[in-house]
Amino acid sequence: MTARFAPGDPVRVRPGAKPGHVRTPDYLKGRSGRVESVLGRYRNPEDLAYGLSGEPERVLYKVGFRQDALWPDYEGPSDERLYADVYEHWLQPEGES
């Protein structure tokens, strides 16, 4: 499996709820960020939590999000980022519906 995204790519975390164990924080759903790095391929923890194999492996990314875009009352520096590890199946290209 090759990575769909590369460092520098603008992405959006898919909105919406998924029942059960979810690794992606709710406060990031629907938010835009930028891929910082490709961390590798790993078994899916959302399946592993239920005793499944976690296969096929999923690509994991480090994604940076502007703090002032995440939190309405944020008063820190405008260039400050929050970084999160997000699996590829939660990401879509920025601008894609």
NORZI-V38271 format. One line per field, one symbol per residue. phi: phi as a letter, one per 20 degrees, with the letter a starting at -180 (. if undefined). Layout:
phi=???
This chain:
phi=.effdcgnffccfgfoecfnfceefgfefneebcfeaeepdbffffegfdmefmeffdfdceddcfgfeecgefcfgfefcddcecfgfedcggnee
